[in-house]
Amino acid sequence: MSPAAASAHWHPFQNMSDAMAPLVLTDADGLWMNSSDGRRLLDATAGLWFCHAGYGRREIADAAHTQMLRMHAYSTFGDYSNEPAEVLADRLSEFAPGGPWKIMFTSGGSDSVETAVKYARRYWQALGRPERTVVLSRRDSYHGMHTAATQISGIPANRNRYGDLLPDTRLVARDAPQALEAAVGELGAERVAAFVCEPIIGAGGVRFPPAGHLQTVAEICRRHGVLFIVDEVTTGLGRTGTWFASQKYGVEPDLLLCAKGLTSGYLPLGAAWSTSASPPPSGKTVRCSATATPTAATPRRPPPSPTSTTSTTSTITSFSPPRTGSRVASQAPRLPRCHRRHPDRAHRPGRHGLRPAQRLARG
Ligand SMILES: Cc1ncc(COP(=O)(O)O)c(C=O)c1O
């Protein structure tokens, strides 16, 4: 009997009748992996696009080991927090394009997407616009395998045959800003909550955007007050020469999603970044909430560059703004840019981006 047939392990993304002789990887160092049949293989894909720092990083394992013995995890629901979560959120908030950011930790890329989709709807509810529910995304996109992520992904093989998993979503053509504009026009901007896209489509074929495309769609979102959500799960954290592909293409999203390279796969962790500090409808400000908690608590180091080879020697808390970063962080929490510029002033917040009642609730 072949190993696969004997094994209880089912592979995601595989017809198991075709997985009768799996490639079993046993150990790895740097860029190289060894397999159980004695081969040494170059990991040209960095795992599933997650292993930015390479395999066998003792400093990451040591930091995780130290933190796990100190306190391996705790919920950050409510008023609870822990040092690694605070340190990492503060560091991350400093170096993505735009901002200032609020960071909610997640358990991975799909979870970041779920969080963002929920956030977008809740955001509009909080502003008294519950009819803004529709989430637009692109054909050929991939956003993960959880419920909302499956629904908004645009690869038919991944999306079809589950029925409608989430109401009020719509796919638009991949590289056609006019398709986005038409969808918003047809639905009515007042019904559209958000547009989600990968800056570079990954699983759907590694498709780079045409020149100016992302800036055009970002501008369409702003003009219609639609939240612009950029899924940087594969492109983020140094994969495209800047920390985020959004910087490469000159766009500033309202929400930015990452995972994978955040820990290089050493632990499951993702993040949903929001430029908004506007509280959810409960009236409380969510600082961060984690189903997975970062475990490395090391002191700050000088900023690594995403293109520098030394960046890979940093632990997961050692990120800093790239040298080219020029953003000046303001202390005041702000609404997403699209809303700040949107002419619909009826729902505009007061000073500090919060409506008076919300400010009171924060104390
Ligand atoms: C663009 C994008 N978004 C989301 C995901 C889902 O991430 P995860 O596998 O960590 O759930 C992926 C995974 O490859 C991805 O490429």
The ligand as an SDF file (V2000), in Angstrom:
LIG
                    3D

 16 16  0  0  0  0  0  0  0  0999 V2000
   -3.5880   36.4940   -1.4010 C   0  0  0  0  0  0  0  0  0  0  0  0
   -3.8910   35.4590   -0.3560 C   0  0  0  0  0  0  0  0  0  0  0  0
   -4.7870   35.7490    0.5830 N   0  0  0  0  0  0  0  0  0  0  0  0
   -5.0860   34.8710    1.5560 C   0  0  0  0  0  0  0  0  0  0  0  0
   -4.4770   33.6340    1.6000 C   0  0  0  0  0  0  0  0  0  0  0  0
   -4.8400   32.6680    2.6560 C   0  0  0  0  0  0  0  0  0  0  0  0
   -3.8060   32.5730    3.6000 O   0  0  0  0  0  0  0  0  0  0  0  0
   -3.7400   31.3380    4.5940 P   0  0  0  0  0  0  0  0  0  0  0  0
   -3.3430   30.1580    3.7680 O   0  0  0  0  0  0  0  0  0  0  0  0
   -2.6880   31.7380    5.5970 O   0  0  0  0  0  0  0  0  0  0  0  0
   -5.0720   31.1780    5.2280 O   0  0  0  0  0  0  0  0  0  0  0  0
   -3.5250   33.2930    0.6350 C   0  0  0  0  0  0  0  0  0  0  0  0
   -2.8480   32.0010    0.6670 C   0  0  0  0  0  0  0  0  0  0  0  0
   -2.0500   31.6580   -0.1620 O   0  0  0  0  0  0  0  0  0  0  0  0
   -3.2350   34.2260   -0.3820 C   0  0  0  0  0  0  0  0  0  0  0  0
   -2.3780   33.9450   -1.3640 O   0  0  0  0  0  0  0  0  0  0  0  0
  1  2  1  0
  2  3  1  0
  2 15  2  0
  3  4  2  0
  4  5  1  0
  5  6  1  0
  5 12  2  0
  6  7  1  0
  7  8  1  0
  8  9  2  0
  8 10  1  0
  8 11  1  0
 12 13  1  0
 12 15  1  0
 13 14  2  0
 15 16  1  0
M  END
$$$$
